[in-house]
């Protein structure tokens, strides 16, 4: 884990960068194109979007215009809840890949575990992977019981589970389960939607290394072997978020940050989500 191109090898056999750019709420058009181009220029190789975000076209445009060979980039998108089910997922994927303007997607995720539908959705993802349209398939916002239920009938085990994860919601039980199953945990909202930026513990640790609170959190993720995708549309922030490979938190500091957990969500709970 020395730089932005450092990767973890997923159960699919493909390499996924530990640190990427999330584009949730980045506006379609100039804003998302500018953010993705800036990220790629400054060394990012992983970009995370979703059908829901409404900016797949901009992400694809930035990827094509970046000058970086497609095979060096790792592009993630997701199937939205209203499109779940076997046939509807296949149709939704065609829309996503068309908007992206790419030949394949590196990672395709089920966005939320829609009850009664996610197993059929998963069968569609397995087909897309078999057909070579998607290299790796995974899920997002799945609890342990969702994963156990899905894997009862799945031919392919999810390679990734992308969930809300930050020091206020450290997801230790889920992380432990996923590790035992060979499922890579990935954090969305790693900075807790800004709720931790004034935290005294994090600020104190940051001061020691000359780093921001955000950089300390991202480093905590990486040292816990959590793939992370902080989002920003500001070039200076995109650069700052990636400047985390020149320091290392001590075991004591990691423990202090672990101690901030409150099981506190900034987003929805997958068990009580309005699908």
C-alpha positions in Angstrom: 0.0 0.0 0.0 2.5 2.6 -1.2 0.6 4.8 -3.5 -2.7 5.4 -5.4 -2.1 2.5 -7.7 -1.7 0.0 -4.9 -4.3 -2.7 -5.1 -6.0 -5.6 -3.4 -6.7 -8.8 -5.3 -10.4 -9.7 -5.2 -11.8 -13.2 -5.2 -12.6 -12.7 -8.9 -8.8 -12.6 -9.5 -8.9 -8.9 -10.5 -7.0 -6.1 -8.8 -8.9 -3.2 -7.2 -7.2 0.0 -6.0 -7.4 0.5 -2.2 -8.3 4.2 -2.7 -10.7 5.6 -5.3 -13.0 8.6 -6.0 -16.7 8.5 -5.2 -18.9 10.7 -7.3 -22.2 10.6 -5.4 -24.0 14.0 -5.8 -21.4 15.2 -8.4 -23.5 16.9 -11.0 -23.7 15.4 -14.5 -21.8 17.4 -17.0 -18.8 19.7 -16.3 -18.7 19.0 -12.6 -18.4 15.3 -12.7 -16.2 15.3 -15.8 -13.8 17.8 -14.1 -13.7 15.8 -10.9 -12.9 12.5 -12.6 -10.3 14.0 -14.9 -8.6 15.7 -12.0 -8.6 12.5 -10.0 -7.1 10.5 -12.9 -4.5 13.2 -13.6 -3.4 13.0 -10.0 -3.0 9.3 -10.0 -6.4 7.8 -9.0 -7.3 4.7 -11.0 -10.6 3.8 -9.4 -13.9 5.7 -9.9 -17.2 4.7 -8.2 -20.5 5.7 -9.7 -24.1 4.3 -9.8 -27.2 4.5 -12.0 -28.9 6.4 -9.2 -26.2 9.2 -9.3 -27.3 10.2 -12.8 -23.7 11.0 -13.8 -22.5 7.8 -15.6 -22.3 9.7 -19.0 -19.9 12.2 -17.4 -17.8 9.5 -15.8 -17.5 7.7 -19.1 -16.6 10.9 -21.0 -13.8 11.7 -18.4 -12.5 8.1 -18.6 -12.3 8.3 -22.4 -10.7 11.7 -22.5 -8.2 11.0 -19.6 -5.5 9.6 -21.8 -5.0 6.7 -19.4 -5.5 3.2 -21.0 -8.9 1.7 -20.1 -7.3 -1.4 -18.7 -5.5 0.7 -16.1 -8.7 2.0 -14.7 -11.2 0.4 -12.4 -14.8 1.5 -12.9 -17.7 0.6 -10.6 -21.4 1.2 -11.1 -24.5 -0.2 -9.4 -28.0 -1.3 -10.2 -30.7 0.7 -8.5 -33.5 -0.7 -6.4 -36.4 0.0 -8.8 -34.5 -2.0 -11.5 -33.9 -5.1 -9.4 -35.1 -8.5 -10.7 -33.5 -10.7 -13.3 -34.7 -9.2 -16.7 -34.9 -5.6 -15.4 -31.3 -5.8 -14.0 -30.0 -7.0 -17.4 -31.9 -4.1 -19.0 -30.6 -1.6 -16.4 -27.0 -2.8 -17.1 -27.4 -2.1 -20.8 -28.5 1.4 -20.0 -25.5 1.9 -17.6 -22.9 0.6 -20.0 -24.4 2.7 -22.8 -24.2 5.8 -20.8 -20.7 5.0 -19.7 -19.7 4.3 -23.3 -17.4 1.5 -22.1 -17.1 -2.1 -23.3 -17.1 -3.5 -19.8 -17.4 -2.5 -16.2 -14.8 -3.6 -13.6 -17.3 -3.9 -10.7 -21.1 -4.1 -10.8 -22.9 -3.9 -7.5 -26.4 -4.5 -6.2 -27.1 -1.1 -4.6 -29.3 -2.2 -1.7 -30.7 -5.6 -0.6 -34.3 -5.3 -1.9 -36.2 -8.0 -0.2 -37.6 -10.7 -2.5 -35.6 -9.3 -5.4 -31.9 -9.4 -4.7 -31.4 -13.1 -5.4 -32.9 -12.7 -9.0 -30.8 -9.6 -9.4 -27.7 -11.6 -8.4 -28.4 -14.2 -11.0 -28.4 -11.4 -13.6 -25.0 -10.2 -12.3 -23.7 -13.8 -12.5 -24.8 -13.9 -16.1 -23.2 -10.5 -16.9 -19.9 -11.8 -15.4 -20.1 -15.1 -17.4 -20.7 -13.1 -20.6 -17.6 -10.9 -19.9 -19.6 -7.7 -19.6 -18.6 -7.3 -16.0 -15.3 -8.4 -14.5 -16.3 -8.6 -10.9 -19.7 -8.6 -9.1 -20.6 -7.6 -5.6 -23.1 -6.0 -3.3 -23.6 -2.8 -1.4 -25.3 -2.2 2.0 -25.7 -5.9 2.8 -25.8 -7.0 6.4 -24.4 -10.4 7.4 -27.9 -12.0 7.2 -28.4 -10.7 3.6 -25.0 -12.1 2.6 -25.8 -15.5 4.2 -29.2 -15.6 2.5 -27.7 -14.6 -0.9 -24.9 -17.2 -0.8 -27.3 -20.1 -0.1 -28.3 -20.0 -3.8 -25.4 -18.1 -5.4 -23.0 -19.7 -7.9 -20.5 -16.9 -7.4 -19.8 -15.3 -4.0 -19.9 -11.5 -3.9 -16.3 -10.2 -4.2 -17.1 -6.8 -2.6 -19.5 -5.4 0.0 -19.6 -1.6 -0.1 -21.2 -0.2 3.0 -21.4 2.9 5.1 -18.2 2.7 7.2 -16.3 5.3 9.2 -15.0 5.7 12.8 -18.6 6.4 14.1 -19.8 3.2 12.4 -16.9 0.8 12.3 -18.9 -2.3 11.3 -16.5 -4.6 13.1 -18.8 -7.7 13.0 -19.6 -7.3 9.3 -15.9 -6.7 8.5 -14.9 -9.8 10.4 -17.6 -11.9 8.6 -16.6 -10.6 5.2 -12.9 -11.3 5.9 -13.8 -14.9 6.8 -15.7 -15.2 3.5 -13.1 -13.6 1.3 -15.3 -10.6 0.6 -13.5 -7.3 0.3 -15.1 -4.5 2.5 -15.4 -1.1 0.9 -16.4 2.1 2.7 -18.8 4.7 1.4 -19.2 7.9 3.3 -15.7 7.3 4.9 -15.7 10.8 6.3 -19.1 10.4 8.0 -20.6 13.2 5.8 -18.3 15.7 7.5 -19.4 14.9 11.0 -15.9 13.9 12.1 -14.0 16.9 10.7 -13.9 18.7 14.1 -13.3 15.5 16.2 -10.6 16.2 18.8 -9.1 12.8 18.8 -8.6 12.8 15.0 -7.4 16.4 15.0 -4.9 15.6 17.7 -3.5 12.6 15.7 -3.5 14.7 12.5 -1.5 17.5 14.2 1.3 15.0 15.0 1.7 14.1 11.4 0.8 17.4 9.8 -2.3 15.8 8.3 -6.0 16.7 8.1 -8.7 14.8 10.0 -9.9 13.5 6.6 -6.4 12.2 5.8 -6.2 10.4 9.3 -9.6 8.7 8.6 -8.6 7.5 5.2 -5.3 6.2 6.6 -7.3 4.4 9.3 -9.3 2.7 6.5 -6.3 1.6 4.6 -4.5 0.2 7.6 -7.7 -1.8 8.4 -7.6 -3.1 4.8 -10.8 -1.3 3.9 -11.1 -0.1 0.3 -12.3 3.5 0.5 -13.8 6.0 -1.9 -14.0 9.5 -0.5 -16.0 11.8 -2.7 -15.1 15.4 -3.7 -15.5 17.6 -6.8 -12.8 20.0 -5.7 -9.4 19.3 -7.1 -7.4 20.4 -4.1 -9.5 18.1 -1.9 -9.1 15.2 -4.3 -5.3 15.7 -4.1 -5.4 16.0 -0.3 -7.5 12.9 0.2 -4.9 10.9 -1.7 -1.9 12.3 0.3 -2.0 9.5 2.8 0.9 7.2 1.8 3.7 9.0 3.6 2.7 8.3 7.2 1.5 5.4 9.3 -0.7 5.4 12.4 0.6 3.5 15.4 -1.3 0.6 17.0 -2.3 2.9 19.8 -3.7 5.6 17.4 -5.6 2.9 15.5 -7.1 1.8 18.8 -8.1 5.4 19.7 -9.9 5.8 16.4 -11.6 2.4 16.8 -12.9 3.7 20.2 -14.9 6.4 18.4 -17.5 3.9 17.2 -21.1 4.7 18.1 -22.8 2.5 15.6 -24.1 5.8 14.2 -25.3 6.0 10.6 -25.4 9.1 8.4 -27.4 7.1 5.7 -30.2 4.5 5.8 -30.2 1.2 7.6 -30.4 -1.7 5.1 -32.9 -3.4 7.5 -35.2 -0.4 7.6 -34.7 1.2 4.2 -37.6 2.7 2.2 -37.0 0.7 -1.0 
